[in-house]
Amino acid sequence: MSAGTLAELAPLVAQMKPKITGWRWSEPESWHITLQFLGTTGVDQYSRLIPQLRAIRSPKVPVQLGGLGVFDRTGIFFVDVQVSPQLADLQKLVTSATAPCGFVAESRPYHPHITLARFEGKNRAQNLPDTSAPAPPFSGFIASEFLLYESVLAPAGDRYAVRGRFPLI
């Protein structure tokens, strides 16, 4: 994610945090757009995965953030990411590249987003962020690479470790 996008998104989140209770906020360094969630990955899968991802050839991808939203079922507050043809193509290339390693693509339509917070506790409906106001216009950016992250689970909140960087041409 570009430094400019982080600089635009961070103040919005900082402004919302004190007004909304019961949510665990993601740190800006963990903000990302998921192309495919892989889940638990064994050593053998990982060793096959890296060459598959390195073989992907895709142009750089324009990224534009949209409005704010909540996935009610999972309790995720997010900023939407518009699906450009280039982003959709990259997502398809990634899911095709991971299939020979035993990973299965989601059956649901691709809905790119950046997770800003996760709800903790009960009564989520009483503590929902207000998503009715339009989000400020965000500057777009051009993604010049995609990353392979590993989720590192911790009581204070998950963090993400970069396990691979793959350039877009």
Secondary structure, 3 states (H helix, E strand, C coil): CCHHHHHHHHHHHHHHHHHCCCEEECCHHHCCCCCCCCCCCCHHHHHHHHHHHHCCCCCCEEECEEEEEEECCCCEEEEEECCCHHHHHHHHHHHHHHHHHCCCCCCCCCCCEEEEEEECCCCHHHHCCCCCCCCCCCCCEEECEEEEEEEECCCCCCEEEEEEEEECC
